[in-house]
Amino acid sequence: MTSRSFTLRGRYVLPITSPPLENGWLRIEHGRIAAVGRGRPPAEANDLGDAIILPGLVNAHTHLEFSRLHEPLDPTGGLPAWIRRIVALRRQRPQDAAAETAAAVTRGRAESAAAGVTAIGEIATAASLDAYAGAGPNVRVFREALGLSSAAGAAAFTATIRDLDRLQARGIPVGISPHAPYSVAAPLGSLLMAQARRRRIPAAMHLAESREEEDLLTRGTGPFRELLEDLGAWPAVEPPLISTADWISQLARGPRGLVVHGTHLGHHPAALSRLARHRDRLAVAICPRTTRALSGSLPPLGLFREAGLRVAIGTDSRASNPDLSVLAECRTLVAAGLCTAAEALLMATLHGAWALMLERRCGSLAPGRAADLAILRPTSAHADPFTAALAPDTHVVATLRTGRVIAGRL
């Protein structure tokens, strides 16, 4: 199947922004959706039988550099202990670490495509240019930066600007990511957010991911202080750290901001209030299985819903997750009774596209949008198409980006 004009028909078409279309069809012309309807198509169609056609899934937050791992790292000890294992893993890399990272990114994009994903919000510690370009899911690369001392902050900022320029020169969508409130001093954060505003790009930051980070922010003590000292990252001069609420205000100054995880925002009423106040430009990305592994609980989805926030879904990485399946994340939320299947798929498509500033090209099925599609095939009957899409026995048969098959086949 090429990007020339053709029509697809399925048992259901799920536009997401409008009700499901039983016996639905899509007309695709030169990589874009030309029309969506139900009943008899306007032209000869490729009949996909009982298939469900929906927008390509959006993985709003992941770290593809760990896609070479076959199983997650041990989550025992929570986030600080897990980060120790991540650092040890990175320090074990061979001399050709750049080539290894590029191979992992390529593998992660391929796995994502096979899971129905057509857009990815990637957190990157370096710019693997060739790995992010070409066939496969569209990737918005959030260049991550860390630095607590003045020297570390200056070096991180220089490297970040260099990589942003290189990525943008290749036409790769970019974003910027101050890593977390315990690893980024206020001066570096201000410089990074100024770049987000100047370049009109989104920013993403891990916030309220663990209770331990609050010990460092409020008292300068706790497991994160010990971790940073052991790693040689804690500077001789006490670094200026700012609160979760103040970081949310920083994110809100850019064109679009993504709060990643937010697991413990319920303990920070001021931060949650600011997040709700700026919901016209801020979203939350949750990673249900990772959060459950590292904190013992699922994300506080009800809290976010009450605050009127857009919530997107991510897989975090294979360092904390067994795979990169957004559908599995959705199933986890539905099985726990935190949302309906329809709500989960809204988060995994439209909300994810909005969070990545890609809402004009993907996230819904409508004329003018890119023909980024996931085609699912249930193997048993279900009450409604959303439930069928998330059933354990439903599988992805094909993924299309701009009308071209990037995984599976029609």
N, C-alpha and C positions, 0 to 999 in steps of 0.2 A: 504494500500500500504506500503510495507516494503522497505528496502534498497537493496533487491535482484535485479537481473537483470530484466529489463523490458524496454518497448519502449512506448513513448508517441507521438501521432500525433495530430496536430492542423491545423486550417485554415492558421495560420501564426506562424512561429518561428522567433523571432528577436534576432539574435546573438549579436547585437550591434556593434561588430567589423567588420562585413561584412553585405551585403545587406539582407533584409528580405527574408525569404524562404516561398513562398506560398505553401500550402499543405506540410508543413515541419514536420520533426520528430526528436526525440532525442532518442538515445539508452543510457540507464543508467545501469551501472554495479557496484554493491557494493558501491553505494553512489557517484560515479563519472560519468561524461559524457564520454561515450566511442566513440560516433559518432554523427554527426549532418548531416542531409541531407534533400532532398525534393523528392516528388514522392512516390513510393512504398517503405515502410520500409523494412529492411532486415529480420525482424521477425514480428510475430503477435504483433499488437500495440493496446494500449488502445486509442481508437479514441475519442478525446475530442470535435469533431464537429467543430463549428466556433470559438473555443478558440484561444487566442493569448498566446503563450508561450514566456516568456522573462526572463532574469536573475532576480534573487531576487533583490528587490530594496534595496538601501543602504541609511539609514538615517544617514548622516555624522555628525550631531550635535543635541543632545537632552539632556534633564535633566529628566530622568525617575522618579526621586523622587517626581515630582508633578503630576504623572499620576492618583492620586486619585481625583484630582479636576474635577468637572463636567463642569465648565466654566472658562474662563481665568479671571485673575485679571484685575481690571480697569486700562487701559493704560493711563488715563488722567494724564497730567503732564510729560509725556515722561519717559525716562529711570530712572533718579534719583528718581522720585516719585514711579515708579513701584518697584524699588529695596527696598524702604521703606516698601512696602506692602509685598514683599517676606520675608524680615527680620522679620516682625511682624508675618507672617504665620509660619515661622520656630520656633519662640519663643513661639508659642501657642501649640507646639507639646506636647503630653503626655510624661510621664516618659519612656514609652516603645517606644521611638522615633525610635530606630533601627528596631524594628519589624514592625512599621508602614511604614518606608522607604522601607524595604524589600518587604512588601506587595504591595506598590506602584510600585516598579520596576517590580515585577512579573506581575502586571496588565498591565504595559506599554509594556512589552515584548509581552504579549498576544495580546494586541491591535495592536501592530506593525505587528505581524505575520498575523493577520487577514487582514491587509492592504497591504500584499504582500512584507513586509520587511524581509530580511534574515540576514542583518548585520547592526549594530548600533554603532555609535560613541557616547558613553555615558560620560557625565561629572558627576563625582560622588564626593560628599563631604565626603563619608565614603565607606567602602568596605562591601557591602551586598553579601557575598560570595555565599550562596545558591541561592539567587535570580538571579545571573548572570550565574550560571552553569545550565546544564541540557537542556532539550528540549526547543526549541524556537529559535529566531534569535541569531546569533553569536554576542557577544558584546565585543567591545574593550573599556575597562574602562579607561578613562582619569581621573586619580586622581587629583582633583582640590586642589589648595593651595592658601591661602591669608595671607598676613602679611605685615604691614607697619613698625612696630617697630622691634628692634632686638629680643626682647623676643618673640613677636608674630611670627616672621619669623622662629626662632629656633623651636618653638613648632609645627608650621605648617610643617616644613621640616621633623621633627622626625615622625609625624603622617603619612605623605605622604610615607616615606620610609617603614614604618611598613606595610601600606596597600598594597603597590606595591609588597612587598615580599609575603604577604599572598595571593594576587590574583595570582601571578605568580606560587606559589606553587600548586595552584589548576588548573593550566593550562589555566587560563583565560587571553586572550590578554590584554595588558595594554598600557597606554600612560600616559603622565603627562601634567598637565594644570595649568600654572600660570594664575590666574583668569583674570585679566585685568590690564592695566597700572596704573589705579587709586587705585588699591587694593594690588599691589605687589611691594615692594621696590626692588631696583636693586640688593642688595646682595642676597635676597631670590631667585630672578629670575635666577641669575647666578648659584646658587646651584642646582636649579631644572633642568636647561638646561644641566648642567654637568651630571646629572643622566640620562637624555634622551640620551646623547651621549654614556655614559658608558654602558647602558643597551640596546642600539640600539632600542629604542622605539620612537614613534612619540610624538610630543607635539602640543597642541592646546591652543589658547589664543583668548579671545574676544578683538578685536582691532578696533578703529575708529567706534565704535558702536553709539556714540552720539557726538554732538558738545560740549556738556557740559564738557566732559572729557578733552578736549583740554584746557579749562580754568584752570583746576587744574594743568595740566602738564606744561603749559607755565607761569602761573601767581600765581599758588598756591591758587586760589580763585574759587568762583562759587558754583553752586548747589552741586557738589560732595564733596567739602570741608565742606559745611554745613551738608551734609548727614553723612559723616564720623565722624564729631565732635559730632553730635547728637547721633550716635550709639556708641560713646566711642571708635572708632577705629582709630582716628587720634592721633598719638603719641605726647608727649610733645616736643620731638626733631624733627624738620622738616625731613621727610623721603626722602631719595634719590630716586626720580622718574626719569624715562627715557622716551624718546619720542617714539612715534609709530614707527618711522623709525628705531630707535635703537632696539626696541623689534623685529622687523622683521629680523634684522641682527642676533639677538640671536636665533630666531627660525631656521634660515638658517644654523646654526652650527650643528644642529641635523640631523639625518637620514631622517626625514620627518616632516614638519611643517604645521599646519593648522591655517590660519587666519580666525577667526569666525566673521561673519557679514561684517566688512569692509565697512559699509554703507557710511562713509564720507571720504573714502580714496581719493576721487577726490579733497579734500581740503589739501591733504598732498602729493605733488608731489615727495618729497624725499622718502617717505615711499612707494609710488606706484612704483617708479623707482627701489628701492631695491627688492620689491616683484617680479617685472618682471625679474630682473636680476637673481634671485634665483628660477625661476619657475621650474627648474629641480628637486627641492625638497620641494617646497612650493605650497600649494593650498589654495583656499578660500571656505569656507562653508557659503552659504547664506540660510536664513530662511525667505522667501518672506512674508508670512502672519504676522509673528511676527514683521518684520521690518516695514511693513505698519502700524501695530497697534501702534507701539511705536514711529515711526518717521514721519508718514504721507506719506511716499513714499516707493516705492519698491527698492530693491537693484540695484546698478548701474551696471547691467549685461553687458551693452555695453562697459563700461569703462574696465571691467575685460577682455572682449573678445579682445578689442584693445591691451591690454597689453600681450595677449597670455597666459593668466592664465588658469589653470584647475579650474573649478568651480564645487563644489559638492552641494548637497541640504540637508538641515536638517529641522526639525520641531520645534526646540528649546524646547518647553515643553507645557504642558497643562496649565501652569500658564500664557502663552502668546498666546495660540493657542486653537482653539476649539477641535482639535483632533491631532492624530499623523500620518496623511495620507501624505506620500510623493507624491502620485499621485495628491492630492489636491494642494500641493505646485507647482507641475509642471503645473497644469491647470491654476493657478494664473499667472504664467509667460507667458504662451502662450496666455491667454486671454488679457493680457496687451500689446501684440505684442513685447515682449522682446526677444522671441526666438521661434523657430519652435517646434513642438511636438517631432521630432527626436532629436533635441538638448537638450530638457528638459530631455528626457529619457537617453541620454548619460550622463548627469550630475547626474542623479538619480541612475546610475548603475556603469559604468566603472570609471568615475571620483571620485565617492564616494569611491569605493573600493581602488583606488590609494591613496586618501587622508588618508585613515585609514591603509595604508600599508597591504592591504588584496588583492591586485590585482592579486596575483598568485593563489588565491583560488576562487574568485568570481568576479562579475561585467560584465561578458560576458559568452556566451555559446560557449564553445570550448572543444575538447577532452582534458581530463586531469583535467579540472576544476571540483570543487565540484558541484554536482547536486543541486544547490541552485536556485530555480525557483519560479516565480510568474506566475500564470495562470489566465488570464483575459477572461471575456466573454462579448463582446459587445451585445447590444440588438437592434441595428439598423446599417444600412450600412453606411460606411464612405469611403472617397476617398483613404486613405492609412492606413496601419496597425498602424502607429504611432499615427495618429489622432484618430483612433478607440480606441487605448489603453487609451487615455486621455479623451475620451468623457465622459460627465457627467453620461450617462446611462450605462457605462461599469463598471462592478464590479469584484472584486477578488473572484474566486471560490475555489482556493487552493493555498497554499504556501508550498513549499518543501525545506527542508534543508538536504543536503547530501542524497537526494533521499527519505527522509521520510516526510510525510505530517505533518506539524506543525500547520496548520490552514485550515479550510474548508475541502473539500473532492473532490476526483476525480470521 
